Amino acid sequence: MATALLTGGAGFIGSHLAEALLKRGDSVIIVDNFDAYYAREIKQRNLDMVRQAGDVVFVQADAGDYEAMRSLMRRHQVEMVFHEASRPGVRASLAEPLVTHHKNVDVSLHLLQAATETEVDCFVNASSSSVYGEPDSLPLNEAQCCRPLSPYGASKLSVEAYVRSFHRVYGLPSVSLRYFTVYGPRMRPDLAIFHFTRKLLDGERPVVFGDGMQKRDFTYIDDIVDANLRVIERQPWGETVNIGSGRHISVNELLDLLSAITGRAAHPVYQEKIAGDVSDTWADVDRARRLLGWQPKVRLEDGLRRYVDWYQEQRELYHRCLAHL
């Protein structure tokens, strides 16, 4: 139906989105540089799963290489760009703020310029609930003031501003989707649900940062993919849209749910709260319903069961890749 360029397509969200585009009938070009944020073997497995859905062009490259991306877009007559590549994580951004800025802001600006010059029909930017910072009120809606606490959140807010300006000034058909704590099969090893599941099944004590009373809006990967696909049809250009479950629970409650699903008692180790970690996220998804005709479908309890089942099938791979952690 169309040709899509997908950055970060060997990662968690990107690989699921690539599968969905292939199943939709689109041609897919994945650009990924196998950033060492986590094991390359995991990303190779993700790509293997994508290839089961259809033929895909894979290019190992930096999405911020402006000349290479412009050439790639022209050569393949790319119509849609889904920008999932980034340096994720609050903790990582605290340790290396300059790296986070470069890999999120600089890379995105170069990609936006390439997409504008090649006149793509659709540019979807993956943003984050981290842009909000500490909430003044809940649930969080897109009209609220954003005051990110971490360099990661600041970088994602900066990219949103560039996406919005490229739409207004250059006419680039673009949108930013603010993801709220995405989870599901293939999720990154540094995320809480992965960590809790791994520790519980290994009979070890999971680590909780802070007192565990901080709340999160956990969003299942299938709902994230569905929102991206609806952008193609609805074309909400120039908008910024929350994509979340519309529900929030505490980290302690999450651990209780995983304990019940795995049948393993949780005896968490509480450590000092991470600087830059917000107390609460909870998405108001009214704008997504209105503009995209989208709403979350997967209940947290169901999504967690699906995830635990998947992890148990992939446990050997992750044990091997994460043996040093």
C-alpha positions in Angstrom: 0.0 0.0 0.0 2.9 2.4 0.8 6.6 2.4 1.6 7.4 3.1 5.2 10.8 3.9 6.8 11.0 2.8 10.4 13.8 3.9 12.6 14.7 1.8 15.6 12.9 -1.1 13.9 15.0 -3.8 15.6 13.9 -2.5 19.0 10.9 -3.3 21.2 8.2 -1.0 19.8 9.7 -0.7 16.4 9.8 -4.4 15.6 6.1 -4.8 16.6 5.2 -1.8 14.4 7.2 -3.2 11.5 5.2 -6.5 11.7 1.9 -4.6 11.7 2.9 -2.5 8.6 4.0 -5.6 6.7 0.7 -7.4 7.6 -1.1 -4.3 6.4 0.6 -4.7 3.0 3.1 -1.9 3.2 6.8 -2.1 2.1 9.0 -1.6 5.2 12.6 -0.3 5.4 14.1 -0.7 8.9 16.9 1.6 9.9 18.7 0.6 13.1 22.3 1.1 14.3 22.3 -1.7 16.9 23.0 0.8 19.7 24.8 -1.0 22.6 22.1 0.2 25.1 21.2 -3.5 25.3 22.4 -6.8 23.7 22.5 -7.0 19.9 21.4 -10.6 20.0 18.1 -9.5 21.4 17.6 -7.1 18.5 18.6 -9.7 16.0 15.9 -12.0 17.5 13.4 -9.1 17.1 14.4 -8.8 13.4 13.9 -12.5 12.9 10.4 -12.2 14.2 9.7 -9.3 11.9 10.9 -11.2 8.8 8.4 -13.9 9.6 5.7 -11.3 8.8 7.1 -10.5 5.3 10.0 -9.2 3.3 11.7 -6.3 4.9 14.7 -4.1 3.8 17.1 -3.8 6.7 19.7 -1.0 6.7 22.2 -0.8 9.5 22.8 2.9 9.8 22.4 5.9 12.1 19.0 7.6 11.6 20.8 10.9 12.2 23.0 10.5 9.1 21.2 13.2 7.1 22.7 12.4 3.7 22.2 8.7 4.1 18.6 9.1 5.2 17.7 11.5 2.4 19.3 9.2 -0.2 17.4 6.2 1.3 14.1 8.0 1.3 14.5 9.2 -2.3 15.8 5.8 -3.6 12.9 3.9 -2.1 10.3 6.6 -2.6 9.4 6.6 1.1 6.0 7.9 1.8 5.8 7.3 5.6 8.4 7.7 8.4 7.9 6.2 11.8 10.6 7.5 14.1 11.0 5.1 17.0 14.8 5.3 17.4 16.0 7.1 20.5 18.3 6.8 23.5 15.7 5.8 26.1 15.6 5.9 29.9 15.7 8.5 32.7 18.6 6.9 34.4 20.7 6.7 31.3 20.0 10.4 30.6 21.1 11.4 34.0 24.4 9.6 33.5 25.0 10.9 29.9 22.9 13.9 29.2 25.0 14.9 26.1 24.6 11.5 24.6 20.8 11.6 25.2 20.6 15.0 23.6 22.5 14.0 20.5 20.7 10.6 20.0 17.3 12.1 20.5 17.3 15.8 19.5 20.1 16.0 16.9 19.2 12.7 15.2 15.5 13.7 15.0 16.3 17.1 13.5 18.4 15.5 10.8 15.6 13.0 10.0 13.0 15.7 9.9 15.1 17.7 7.4 15.5 14.6 5.2 11.8 13.8 5.4 10.9 17.4 4.5 13.2 17.5 1.5 11.9 14.2 0.1 8.3 15.3 0.7 7.1 12.3 2.7 3.3 12.1 3.3 3.4 11.1 7.0 5.9 11.5 9.8 5.1 9.9 13.2 7.3 10.8 16.1 7.4 8.6 19.2 7.4 10.8 22.2 7.0 10.1 25.9 4.9 10.9 29.0 8.3 12.0 30.5 7.7 15.4 28.9 5.2 16.2 31.6 7.3 16.0 34.7 5.6 16.3 38.1 1.9 16.6 37.4 -0.2 19.6 38.7 -3.3 17.6 38.2 -4.4 14.2 37.0 -5.1 12.7 34.5 -2.5 14.3 32.3 -3.9 16.0 29.2 -2.0 17.5 26.2 -3.0 21.1 27.2 -1.1 20.9 30.5 2.3 22.7 30.9 5.2 20.3 30.4 8.1 20.6 32.9 10.3 17.5 32.4 12.5 16.5 35.3 15.1 14.5 33.4 17.3 15.2 30.4 15.4 12.3 28.7 12.1 14.1 29.1 13.6 17.4 28.1 15.0 15.8 24.9 11.7 14.3 24.0 9.9 17.6 24.5 12.5 19.3 22.3 11.8 16.9 19.5 8.1 17.5 19.8 8.8 21.2 19.3 10.8 20.5 16.2 8.1 18.2 14.8 5.5 20.9 15.4 7.6 23.6 13.8 8.4 21.5 10.7 4.7 21.0 10.2 3.8 24.7 10.6 6.7 26.2 8.7 7.5 23.6 6.1 4.2 21.8 5.8 5.5 18.4 6.9 2.6 16.1 7.7 3.6 15.1 11.1 2.3 14.1 14.6 3.8 13.2 18.0 2.4 10.4 20.0 3.2 10.5 23.7 3.6 6.9 24.9 2.9 6.1 28.5 5.1 3.3 29.9 4.9 0.7 27.1 5.2 -3.0 28.0 4.8 -6.4 26.3 6.8 -9.1 24.5 10.3 -7.9 23.5 10.3 -5.0 26.0 13.6 -3.6 27.0 15.5 -5.4 29.8 15.8 -2.2 31.8 12.1 -1.7 32.3 10.3 -2.5 35.6 8.0 -5.2 34.3 10.9 -7.1 32.7 13.0 -6.8 35.9 10.2 -7.9 38.2 9.3 -10.8 36.1 12.8 -12.0 35.7 13.6 -11.7 39.4 10.4 -13.5 40.5 10.8 -16.4 38.1 14.5 -16.7 39.2 13.5 -16.8 42.9 15.3 -13.5 43.5 14.3 -10.3 45.2 13.2 -7.5 42.8 14.5 -4.0 43.3 12.0 -1.1 43.7 13.3 2.4 43.6 11.6 4.6 46.1 8.7 3.4 48.3 6.8 1.8 45.5 3.8 4.1 45.9 4.6 6.0 42.7 2.0 5.3 40.1 2.3 4.5 36.4 0.0 4.2 33.4 1.1 1.0 31.8 0.2 0.6 28.1 0.3 -2.7 26.2 2.3 -2.8 23.0 -0.7 -3.8 20.8 -2.5 -0.6 21.7 0.6 1.5 20.9 0.8 -0.2 17.4 -2.9 0.4 16.8 -2.5 4.1 17.5 0.3 4.4 15.0 -1.7 2.7 12.3 -4.7 4.9 13.0 -2.5 8.0 12.3 -2.2 6.8 8.7 -5.9 6.9 8.2 -6.9 9.9 10.4 -3.9 12.2 9.5 -4.0 14.4 12.7 -1.2 16.6 11.4 0.4 19.1 13.7 -1.1 17.4 16.8 0.5 15.9 19.9 -1.5 13.0 21.3 -1.4 10.9 24.5 -1.4 7.2 24.0 -1.9 5.4 27.4 -4.2 2.9 29.1 -6.2 5.6 30.9 -5.5 3.8 34.2 -2.7 4.0 36.7 -1.6 1.7 39.5 1.3 1.9 42.0 4.5 0.0 41.4 3.8 -2.1 44.6 0.4 -3.0 43.1 2.1 -4.0 39.8 4.5 -6.2 41.7 1.6 -7.9 43.5 -0.1 -8.6 40.1 3.1 -10.2 38.7 3.5 -12.2 41.9 0.0 -13.6 41.5 0.6 -14.4 37.8 3.9 -16.1 38.4 2.9 -17.8 41.6 6.1 -16.5 43.2 6.2 -14.4 46.4 7.7 -11.0 46.0 10.0 -9.7 48.8 11.2 -6.5 47.2 14.4 -4.6 48.1 13.6 -0.9 48.4 16.3 1.5 47.3 16.6 5.2 47.0 14.3 7.0 44.6 16.0 7.9 41.3 16.4 11.6 40.6 14.2 12.7 37.8 11.6 10.0 38.4 8.1 11.4 38.6 5.5 10.4 41.2 2.6 9.7 38.9 1.6 9.3 35.3 -1.9 8.8 34.1 -3.1 9.6 30.5 -6.1 11.4 29.6 -6.8 9.8 26.2 -9.9 11.8 25.1 -7.9 13.5 22.3 -6.7 10.1 21.0 -10.4 8.9 21.0 -11.5 12.1 19.2 -8.7 12.5 16.6 -7.7 8.9 16.0 -10.9 6.9 16.8 -8.6 5.0 19.2 -9.0 3.6 22.6 -7.0 1.2 24.7 -8.2 -2.4 24.5 -5.8 -4.5 26.5 -6.4 -4.7 30.3 -3.3 -4.6 32.4 -4.0 -8.0 34.0 -4.4 -9.6 30.5 -1.3 -7.9 29.1 0.8 -9.0 32.1 -0.3 -12.6 31.6 0.6 -12.4 27.9 4.0 -10.9 28.8 4.9 -13.5 31.4 4.0 -16.3 29.0 6.2 -14.8 26.4 9.1 -14.3 28.8 9.0 -17.9 29.9 9.4 -19.0 26.3 12.4 -16.6 25.8 13.9 -17.0 29.2 17.1 -18.8 28.0 18.0 -16.0 25.5 17.6 -13.3 28.1 19.5 -15.2 30.7 22.4 -15.6 28.3 22.3 -11.9 27.2 21.9 -10.5 30.7 24.1 -12.8 32.7 26.3 -9.9 33.8 23.4 -7.9 35.3 
